[in-house]
Amino acid sequence: HRILRDDITNYVTCANLLAETEAGFHPMWEAAFISHSVMNVPLRELMKLAKAYPAAGGKDVWIVENSGVYSSILDTVPDLPLLCTHGQFKLAALVLIDLLAENGCIMHYAGDLDPEGLNMAERLLQRHPGRVQPWKMDVDAYEKALTDIEISRERLSKLSSIKTAAITPLAEMIENRKKAGYQEALVPEMI
């Protein structure tokens, strides 16, 4: 029945994207791009869209889950087509990601290098095979982002669900080392 439980606080943050409704360009998205503004777009507004794509051409879009990382990247690369999911994917993030995938975009996803971050990456990789690529989610990145934070056995058990070849080496490394890595340490490389 297309009844949405929460269509206002369920939102995704984005910058440097354009969107269209069935009637054509959406003026809010166009104005945000022209003014270099970041938007928190609620599900209510996303449901009106027919298309979404990078504003400056091309097909690449970058996605992070951490708002501090998002802000740091935009401070240095203000024209980057960039999304922030603010942790676990809300429906709003998935709707926008689906629209971008339908328009042929390639999405580069960066999450934390821990069981939860890998499970989020796995979800996106399986949802849009060939359209999502892990970004700074490999063994080299893990070595650079490694902390002393121990991962509990319960959390480590979540790694058993990782089946996507692009991130299984990382899952195995995390399981062996039993420590987390966080994307904040990778911001200079991401930029």
N, C-alpha and C positions, 0 to 999 in steps of 0.2 A: 504493500500500500504506500510505499515510499514515505513512511512516517519516520522522522529522524528524532531520536531521543534528545539530542543536544546539538543544535545547529549553529550556536553562537560561540561557545567557549571551545568547541572542537575546531581547531584552526591549524594552519601551517604558515610558517614564515618564509617569505621569498623576496627575491630582488632580481631585477633585470630579465623579467619574463613578460611576454605579451600574451593576451588571451582574447578569444572571440566567443561570442554567443552565436546562435543561429542567425541573428540579424547583422553580424559583422563585428568589427573591433569593439572591445570593451573599453570605454573611456577611462575607467579607474586604473586599469592596468597600463594603459598608454601614458596617463599622467604620472604614474609612479615611475615608469621608466624614464620619461623625459626629465623628471625632477630628481632622479637618483634616490628614490625613496624605497625603504623597506616596508613591506606590507605583511601584516598578520591577517590572513584571509580565512574567514570562517567558512565552515561547510555550507552554510546557507548561500553564500555567494558562489562557491565552487560549483554547486549543483546547477547553476545557470549557464555554465560554460560548455562550449562544443569543442574548443581547441585551446591548447597552451603550447608555447614554444619559446626558445631564447629570443630576446628582443634584438640582439645585434647580429642575427644570422647564425649560421652554424647549427649543429645538432647536439652539442655537448652541454650537459647540466651537471652541476656538482651538488651533492647532498651530504650534510653533516647532521649529527643528532644533538650536538652540544651547542648551546647558544653563545657561549664565550668564544668557542672556536669559530663559529659563524661570524661573529662581530669582528674578530681579529682578521679573518680573511678579507672581509669586505672593507676594512680600514685600509688595506694595502692594495686590493684588487677590486675597486669599487664597481667595475662594469661586469663582473663575473655573474653568470646566471647561477644563482645559488639558493638552495632550499635548506631550511632547518626544521627538523621534526620534533625537537625538544624531548628527546628520549624515545620511548616506545611509540610505534606508529599509531597515530590516531587516524580515523577514517578520512579526515580532511587531507592528510599527507598522502594517503593511498589514492584518493581520488585525483589529486594533482599529478602524482607520479604516473597513474594510469593514462591521464590525458597526454602527458609528455611522451609516454611510450607509444601511444596510438599515433602520435605525430612523428614517429621515427627518431626520437631523441635517444642519445646514449647517455645514461646516467652513471656518474662516478660516485659511489657511496663510501663514506668513511664513518666508521663507528668505533667504539671502544674495543680494545683488544682483550676482551674477557668473554666468558660464556654467553652473557646476554647480548653483547655487541655482535658476536659471531652469529647468534641465532637471528638477530635482526637482519644481518647481511644475507643470511641463507634465505630468509623469507622473500627478500627483494629479488635475489638471484633466481629463485624458483618462480616467482610471480611473473617476471619479465626476462626469460632467458634470452641472452644475446643483446638485451637492451640495458642491462645493469652490469657494471664492472666494479670489483672491489678497488678502493682507492686508499693506499697506505694501510692495507690490511693484509700484510704478508709477514714472513719471518724476519726480514730486514727491519721493517717498521717496528715490529714487536721488540726486537733487541734495543732499539733506540727509545722506545716508550716504556720499557720495563720498569716496574716499581717494586718495592719490597712488600706490597700488599698481597697477603696470602689469599688464595681462593679456596673456599671450603669444599669438601668432598661433594656435598649436595649440589653446589653450583657447578663443579667440574663435571658432574654426571650429565649436565645439559649439552656438553660437547659431543655426546654419542649420537645426537641427531644430525650433526653436520655431515652432509654427503656431497656437497658441491666441490668439485676438484680444485677450484680456484682458492678455496679457503681451508681445505682439509689439512695441508701442511701446517698452517697456523694453529688450527685446533689441536693437532698432535703436539706441537711445541708448548702450547699453553697447558695442556694436560700433563706433560712431562715436568715443566718448570713450576706449575701450580701457583703462578703469580700473574697479576694483571698488568696490562699496559694501557695507558690512556692517551687519547688523541691530542690532548693539550700539548704534550711534549713534541708533537709532530707538526705543529702549526707553521714554523719557519719552512719546513720542507714542503708542506701543502701549498704554501704561498708560492 
